[in-house]
Amino acid sequence: MDGIVQDITVGTKRGSDELLSACATNGPFIMSNSAPSAGEYTNGNDSKKFKGENRTSGIGPSRVIHIRKLPNDVTEAEVISLGLPFGKVTNLLMLKGKNQAFIEMNNEEAANTMVSYYNTVTPYLRSHPIYIQYSNHKELKTDNSPNQARAQAALQAVNAVQTANMAIAGTGVPDTAVNLSGQSPVLRIIVENLFYPVTLDVLHQIFSKFGTVLKIITFTKNNQFQALLQYADGSSAQHAKLALDGQNIYNACCTLRIDFSKLTSLNVKYNNDKSRDYTRPDLPSGDNQPTLDQTMAAAFGLSVPGVHGALAPLGMPSAAAAAAAAASRIGIPGFASAANAVLLISNLNPERVTPQCLFILFGVYGDVQRVKILFNKKENALVQMFDCTQAQLAMSHLNGQRLHGKTMRVTMSKHQTVQLPREGQEDQGLTKDYSSSPLHRFKKPGSKNFQNIFPPSATLHLSNIPPSITEEDLKLLFSSTSGMVKAFKFFQKDRKMALIQMSSVEEAIQALIDLHNHDLGENHHLRVSFSKSTI
């Protein structure tokens, strides 16, 4: 597929393979339900027909988790590591012939958190995506047959390490970052040549492709952006280091330098834009610190009032989408090539769409260079961004959004540039060059505006408001865009800024198009962008 870098496979030998001696993988076992669903594996014989779990919405929470699409060479320890961040794994059943497994958590709460998290972030083992869901069964009961020895040995090894960690730490809380490979599960990351911002979410998006990321702490030391990142196991850390050390996040900049930390576990006190414990969504944000990302809270089933629109997946919020777009030199699924900065927008309303409205809307996510509405197919347009990073960012946030009553489709174009019409060629004003526009938001490399990019939402952030403008003035102004204002709030410490909430995301998009750069008088032009906050 054009613009997509294919999967890479790093053929590293896992230390946990040496830990577990070779023995039979599967053995007889009994599920606690007396009448298993049709097609579910019930007797331990891999030759039996297996169609997988019944994936209906009627499957309720269970301590037993069904894992599918495992790589052929996966080990028991790696499967166990999927559950460790969320609680104790009390039982394991491997079905290697079917590339599947069942793990049992010590309680339903741990299983619920695990399933909620992995429904939002696709887990990877050995660079392969796997799929996780509840089982129809409430409990795993395995017998004492020799065929179960390997799985039980893996569980005993994990429990032994956890017990040792508790003894060293002098605490009753087990350290889930089990070091089964002999290496520390904590990586120290330095980002050199920091030309574009690199956020905590960017790091999570990149490093989660190699295993379950438990915790991240970012900081600046010796004028260098650095991070500590903890995996669920040392094997994942070793795999990530081999694959990513020396790679660039963005083209020709933001180079990763990775080494193992002397620490074996991180202590995260706050969930904010500087640090995060992905196993503890309940942690506070800290005084005067950014709050936990709404999509993160939603992933764990927490109450998040007022989340509007189609928020990006957990691994791709705000600036993380830019990283995914720009990491063309990292061979990770979902990271795109930097070959093209031209977008094809289809299913537009030909009666209302103009180059200017596309320039304003797509300009939220990058500096638009040119816009062309196709002469013979006016429901289609081409938008050329400054670079492929911005193009991918705009595509990830705007594809599927509604504009002028129709749902936009945004994809990468086969064209490398948008051609201007030749002199004398009929164009009807459908092609515009915006390369020298004063309305570009990201003219400065590494601009702070990159840190305030959010998906379209019903709440808009307003800035550059003159002192004479009142709340009623702004409500009336935004009501004039054929939308309904539901809420408004000036910033307490700075009345030059405010939040305004429209009744829908589509209305907010239209208001942004109509009113960004609106002249409010006193040499103040209103700046409008999407907000991650709600009122």
C-alpha positions in Angstrom: 0.0 0.0 0.0 1.3 3.4 -1.0 3.0 5.3 1.9 3.0 2.4 4.4 6.1 0.8 5.7 5.7 -2.9 6.1 6.2 -4.9 9.3 9.7 -5.6 10.4 10.8 -8.7 12.2 13.7 -8.6 14.6 14.9 -12.1 15.1 16.3 -11.8 18.6 16.5 -14.8 20.9 14.4 -14.2 24.0 16.1 -14.9 27.3 12.9 -16.4 28.6 13.2 -19.2 26.1 16.3 -20.4 27.9 14.5 -20.1 31.2 11.8 -22.5 30.2 12.9 -26.1 29.3 11.4 -27.8 26.2 8.4 -29.8 27.0 4.9 -30.5 25.7 2.9 -27.3 25.3 -0.7 -28.3 25.6 -2.4 -30.7 27.9 -5.8 -31.7 29.2 -7.7 -29.1 31.1 -11.3 -28.3 32.2 -13.2 -25.1 31.9 -15.5 -24.1 34.7 -18.5 -23.8 32.5 -20.2 -27.1 31.9 -21.4 -26.3 28.4 -18.8 -24.5 26.4 -19.8 -22.5 23.3 -19.6 -24.2 19.9 -16.1 -24.3 18.5 -14.3 -23.5 21.8 -11.4 -25.7 22.5 -12.4 -28.0 25.3 -10.1 -31.0 25.5 -6.5 -29.8 24.9 -6.2 -31.6 21.5 -4.8 -29.2 18.9 -6.1 -31.4 16.1 -9.6 -30.5 17.0 -11.5 -27.9 15.0 -11.1 -24.5 16.7 -13.1 -21.5 15.6 -12.2 -19.1 18.4 -14.2 -17.4 21.0 -17.8 -16.4 20.3 -17.2 -12.7 19.7 -20.6 -11.4 20.5 -21.4 -8.4 22.6 -23.1 -10.7 25.1 -19.8 -12.0 26.5 -19.6 -10.5 30.0 -16.5 -9.7 32.2 -14.6 -12.7 33.2 -11.3 -13.5 35.0 -10.3 -15.6 32.0 -8.9 -13.7 29.0 -8.7 -15.2 25.5 -5.7 -14.2 23.4 -5.5 -14.7 19.7 -3.1 -14.4 16.7 0.0 -15.1 18.8 3.2 -15.5 16.8 4.4 -19.0 16.3 7.6 -18.6 18.4 6.0 -16.8 21.4 6.9 -18.1 24.9 4.7 -18.6 27.9 6.6 -15.9 29.7 5.8 -13.4 27.0 2.1 -14.2 27.2 2.1 -13.9 31.0 3.8 -10.5 30.7 0.6 -9.2 28.9 -1.4 -9.5 32.2 1.3 -8.6 34.7 0.8 -4.8 34.6 -2.8 -5.3 35.7 -2.6 -7.9 38.4 -1.5 -11.4 39.3 -1.8 -14.1 36.6 -3.1 -17.2 38.4 -3.3 -19.6 35.5 -2.3 -20.1 31.9 -3.3 -22.3 29.0 -1.2 -22.2 25.8 -2.7 -23.5 22.5 0.4 -23.1 20.3 -1.1 -25.1 17.5 -3.9 -22.5 17.2 -1.7 -19.5 18.0 -4.0 -18.8 21.0 -3.9 -18.8 24.8 -6.0 -18.3 27.8 -4.8 -16.5 30.9 -6.6 -16.2 34.2 -6.3 -13.1 36.4 -6.7 -13.2 40.1 -9.9 -11.1 40.0 -12.4 -9.6 37.5 -11.3 -6.1 38.2 -7.8 -6.8 36.9 -9.2 -8.6 33.9 -11.6 -5.7 33.2 -8.7 -3.2 33.3 -6.6 -5.4 31.0 -9.3 -5.8 28.4 -10.3 -2.1 28.5 -6.6 -1.1 28.0 -5.9 -3.5 25.1 -9.2 -2.6 23.4 -7.6 0.9 23.0 -3.9 0.0 22.5 -3.1 -2.9 20.2 -0.6 -5.1 22.1 2.4 -6.5 20.2 4.5 -9.6 20.8 7.6 -10.0 18.6 6.4 -7.2 16.4 3.1 -8.9 15.7 -0.2 -7.4 16.7 -2.4 -9.7 18.9 -6.0 -9.6 19.9 -7.4 -9.8 23.4 -11.0 -10.3 24.6 -13.0 -11.9 27.5 -13.5 -15.7 27.5 -17.0 -17.2 27.8 -15.6 -19.1 30.8 -15.2 -17.8 34.3 -12.3 -19.9 35.5 -9.5 -22.1 34.2 -8.9 -25.4 35.9 -5.8 -27.3 34.8 -4.8 -30.8 35.9 -1.5 -32.2 37.0 -0.6 -33.9 33.7 3.0 -33.5 32.4 1.7 -31.6 29.4 0.9 -28.6 31.7 4.5 -28.5 33.1 5.7 -25.7 30.8 2.9 -23.3 31.5 3.1 -24.0 35.2 6.9 -23.6 35.2 6.5 -20.1 33.6 4.0 -19.1 36.2 6.2 -20.3 39.0 9.2 -18.4 37.6 7.1 -15.2 37.5 5.9 -15.7 41.0 9.5 -16.4 42.2 10.7 -13.1 40.7 7.8 -11.2 42.1 8.5 -12.6 45.6 12.2 -11.7 45.3 11.3 -8.2 44.2 9.0 -7.8 47.2 11.7 -9.0 49.6 14.2 -6.6 48.1 11.8 -3.7 48.2 10.5 -4.6 51.6 6.9 -4.1 50.4 3.9 -6.3 49.9 3.3 -4.9 46.5 4.9 -7.0 43.7 7.0 -5.3 41.1 5.2 -6.4 37.9 8.2 -5.4 35.7 9.5 -9.0 35.8 13.0 -9.3 34.4 12.8 -12.7 32.8 15.5 -12.0 30.2 18.3 -11.0 32.5 18.0 -7.4 31.4 16.4 -4.4 33.1 12.9 -3.7 31.9 13.7 0.0 32.1 15.2 1.9 29.2 17.0 5.2 29.3 16.2 7.2 26.2 17.9 10.3 24.9 16.5 12.2 21.9 19.2 14.0 20.0 18.8 16.8 17.4 15.4 17.7 18.8 14.0 19.7 15.9 10.3 18.8 16.5 8.6 18.3 19.9 8.7 14.7 21.2 6.0 14.1 23.8 5.3 11.3 26.2 2.5 10.0 23.9 4.9 10.0 21.0 7.2 7.7 22.9 4.4 5.4 24.0 3.2 5.1 20.4 6.6 4.0 19.2 7.8 1.8 22.0 4.4 0.0 22.6 5.1 -1.9 19.3 7.6 -4.0 21.1 5.8 -4.9 24.3 3.6 -3.6 27.1 4.7 -0.2 28.3 4.0 0.2 32.0 5.4 3.6 32.9 7.2 6.6 31.3 8.9 9.6 32.9 10.2 12.4 30.7 12.6 15.2 31.8 15.4 17.5 30.5 19.0 16.9 31.6 22.1 18.6 30.4 20.0 20.4 27.8 18.8 17.1 26.4 15.3 15.7 26.3 15.4 12.3 28.0 13.0 9.6 29.2 12.8 6.5 31.4 10.5 3.9 30.0 9.5 0.7 31.8 8.3 -2.4 30.0 6.5 -5.4 31.6 9.5 -7.6 31.0 13.2 -7.3 30.1 12.8 -9.1 26.8 10.6 -6.4 25.4 13.1 -3.8 26.5 15.9 -5.7 24.8 13.9 -6.1 21.6 13.0 -2.4 21.5 16.6 -1.3 22.1 17.9 -3.5 19.2 15.2 -2.2 16.8 15.1 1.5 17.7 18.6 2.6 18.9 19.9 5.1 16.4 16.6 5.5 14.5 15.1 8.9 13.7 11.5 9.7 14.8 11.3 12.4 12.2 13.2 12.6 9.0 16.8 13.5 9.7 16.1 14.6 13.3 15.0 13.5 16.7 17.4 10.6 16.9 16.9 7.9 19.6 19.8 6.9 21.7 18.8 4.0 23.9 20.5 2.1 26.8 19.4 0.0 29.7 18.8 1.8 33.0 20.3 0.6 36.2 16.7 0.9 37.7 14.5 -2.1 37.6 11.2 -0.2 38.3 10.0 3.4 38.1 8.0 5.2 40.7 5.4 7.5 39.0 3.5 9.8 41.3 1.5 11.8 38.7 -0.3 11.1 35.4 0.3 14.2 33.2 2.2 15.3 30.2 5.6 14.6 31.9 5.0 11.2 33.5 2.5 8.4 33.3 1.7 5.1 35.0 -0.4 3.2 32.5 -1.4 0.7 35.1 -2.7 3.4 37.5 -5.3 5.7 35.8 -6.4 6.9 39.2 -3.2 8.8 39.9 -3.6 12.6 40.3 -2.2 15.0 37.7 -0.2 17.0 40.3 -0.4 20.7 41.1 -0.4 23.0 38.1 0.3 20.0 35.8 -1.6 18.9 32.7 -4.4 16.5 33.4 -4.5 12.9 32.3 -5.4 12.6 28.6 -9.1 12.0 28.2 -8.6 9.2 25.9 -6.4 7.5 28.5 -9.1 7.8 31.1 -11.7 6.5 28.7 -9.6 3.5 27.9 -9.9 2.4 31.5 -13.6 3.0 31.7 -13.3 6.1 33.9 -16.0 8.8 33.8 -15.0 11.5 31.3 -17.9 13.9 30.8 -18.2 15.8 27.6 -15.8 13.8 25.4 -16.9 15.0 21.9 -16.3 13.6 18.5 -14.2 10.7 17.3 -11.1 11.0 19.5 -7.9 9.4 18.2 -6.9 6.0 19.7 -4.9 6.1 22.8 -1.6 5.6 21.0 -2.3 8.4 18.6 -3.5 11.5 20.5 -2.5 15.0 19.5 1.2 15.2 18.8 1.6 11.4 18.8 -0.2 11.4 15.4 2.5 13.6 14.1 5.2 11.2 15.3 3.5 8.3 13.7 3.3 10.2 10.5 6.9 11.3 10.5 8.6 8.2 11.7 9.2 7.0 8.2 12.6 5.5 9.0 11.2 3.3 11.8 9.9 0.0 10.4 6.8 -0.2 12.7 3.3 -1.0 11.4 1.3 2.1 11.0 4.2 4.4 10.6 4.0 6.1 7.2 6.4 7.0 4.5 7.5 10.6 4.1 7.2 10.6 0.3 4.0 12.7 0.0 2.5 15.8 1.5 -0.6 16.0 -0.8 -4.0 14.8 0.5 -7.0 13.8 -1.5 -10.3 15.0 0.1 -13.5 13.4 -1.2 -17.3 13.5 -0.5 -17.3 17.3 -0.2 -20.4 19.4 -0.6 -19.7 21.1 -4.0 -22.2 23.8 -3.4 -20.4 25.1 -0.3 -16.8 24.0 -0.4 -14.1 26.6 -1.3 -10.3 26.6 -1.3 -10.4 29.1 1.6 -12.5 26.9 3.9 -10.2 23.9 3.3 -7.1 26.1 3.9 -8.5 27.3 7.3 -9.6 23.8 8.4 -6.5 21.8 7.3 -4.4 24.7 8.6 -5.2 23.6 12.1 -2.8 20.7 11.6 -0.1 22.2 9.5 0.8 25.0 7.0 -1.3 24.5 3.9 0.7 25.4 0.7 -1.9 24.9 -2.0 -5.6 23.9 -2.4 -7.2 22.6 -5.6 -10.9 21.8 -6.0 -11.1 19.5 -9.0 -12.7 21.2 -12.0 -14.8 18.3 -13.2 -15.4 16.7 -9.8 -16.0 19.5 -7.4 -16.8 17.0 -4.6 -13.1 16.2 -4.6 -10.1 18.4 -3.7 -6.3 18.2 -3.3 -4.6 19.9 -0.3 -0.8 20.2 -0.2 0.7 20.5 3.3 4.2 21.8 4.1 5.5 18.2 4.7 4.3 14.7 5.1 4.3 14.9 8.9 1.6 17.6 8.7 -0.3 15.7 6.0 -0.5 12.6 8.1 -1.5 14.6 11.1 -4.3 16.3 9.2 -5.5 13.0 7.7 -5.6 11.2 11.1 -7.7 13.9 12.7 -10.0 15.0 9.8 -10.8 11.8 8.0 -14.5 11.0 8.8 -15.4 14.4 10.1 -18.5 16.1 8.9 -18.3 19.3 6.9 -21.2 21.1 5.3 -23.5 18.2 6.0 -21.3 15.5 4.4 -18.7 13.1 5.8 -15.2 13.9 4.5 -12.9 11.2 3.3 -9.2 12.1 3.6 -6.5 9.9 2.1 -3.0 10.3 0.7 -3.0 11.4 -2.9 -0.9 9.8 -5.7 0.2 13.3 -6.7 3.4 14.8 -5.3 2.4 18.4 -5.7 -0.6 20.5 -6.5 0.0 22.1 -9.9 -1.0 25.7 -10.4 -3.1 26.4 -13.5 -1.2 27.5 -16.6 -1.5 31.1 -17.7 -4.8 31.5 -19.6 -6.1 28.1 -18.4 -9.7 28.2 -17.2 -9.8 27.5 -13.4 -12.7 29.5 -11.9 -10.7 30.3 -8.8 -10.6 26.6 -7.8 -6.8 26.5 -7.3 -5.1 28.7 -4.7 -1.5 29.1 -3.6 -1.2 29.8 0.2 2.6 29.3 0.5 3.1 32.9 1.6 -0.1 33.3 3.7 0.3 35.2 7.0 -2.2 32.8 8.6 0.1 29.8 8.9 0.2 28.5 12.5 3.5 26.6 12.3 6.0 28.8 10.5 8.6 28.4 13.2 10.2 24.9 13.5 9.4 23.3 16.8 6.6 25.9 17.4 4.7 25.5 20.6 1.5 25.3 18.5 2.5 21.7 17.7 1.9 20.9 21.4 -1.6 22.2 21.2 -3.0 20.2 18.4 -6.1 18.2 19.2 -8.8 16.3 17.3 -11.9 18.2 16.3 -14.2 18.7 19.2 -17.3 20.7 20.1 -15.2 22.9 22.4 -13.1 25.6 20.8 -10.2 27.5 22.2 -10.3 31.3 21.5 -7.3 33.6 21.9 -6.2 37.2 21.1 -9.5 38.6 22.5 -9.4 42.4 23.1 -10.5 43.7 26.5 -13.6 45.4 25.2 -15.1 42.2 23.9 -17.7 40.6 26.3 -19.0 37.1 26.7 -22.3 38.1 25.1 -20.4 39.6 22.1 -18.6 36.3 21.5 -21.8 34.2 22.0 -23.6 36.3 19.5 -20.7 36.1 17.0 -20.6 32.3 17.2 -24.3 31.9 17.0 -24.2 33.7 13.6 -22.4 30.7 12.1 -25.7 28.7 12.1 -24.6 26.9 15.3 -25.8 26.9 18.9 -23.6 28.0 21.7 -24.0 25.7 24.7 -21.4 27.1 27.1 -18.8 29.8 27.4 -15.9 30.5 29.8 -13.2 33.1 30.0 -9.8 32.0 31.4 -9.6 33.2 34.9 -6.0 34.4 34.7 -6.1 35.6 31.1 -9.2 37.1 29.6 -7.5 37.2 26.2 -8.5 33.5 26.0 -11.7 31.6 26.4 -13.5 28.3 25.7 -16.7 28.2 23.8 -18.8 25.0 23.3 -21.0 24.4 20.3 -23.8 21.8 20.2 -21.8 19.5 17.9 -18.4 18.9 16.5 -19.7 19.7 13.0 -20.9 23.1 14.2 -17.6 23.8 15.9 -15.7 22.9 12.6 -17.9 25.4 10.7 -17.4 28.1 13.4 -13.7 27.6 13.2 -13.7 28.0 9.4 -15.9 31.1 9.5 -14.3 32.9 12.5 -10.6 32.1 12.6 -8.8 35.4 12.0 -12.1 37.3 12.4 -11.4 41.0 13.0 -12.6 41.9 16.5 -11.3 45.5 16.3 -8.4 47.2 18.2 -6.0 45.4 15.9 -7.0 42.0 17.3 -7.8 39.1 15.0 -9.4 36.1 16.7 -7.5 32.9 16.8 -9.6 29.7 16.9 -8.5 26.1 17.5 -9.9 22.9 18.8 -9.6 22.3 22.6 -9.1 19.1 24.5 -10.9 20.6 27.5 -14.6 20.8 28.1 -16.7 23.4 30.0 
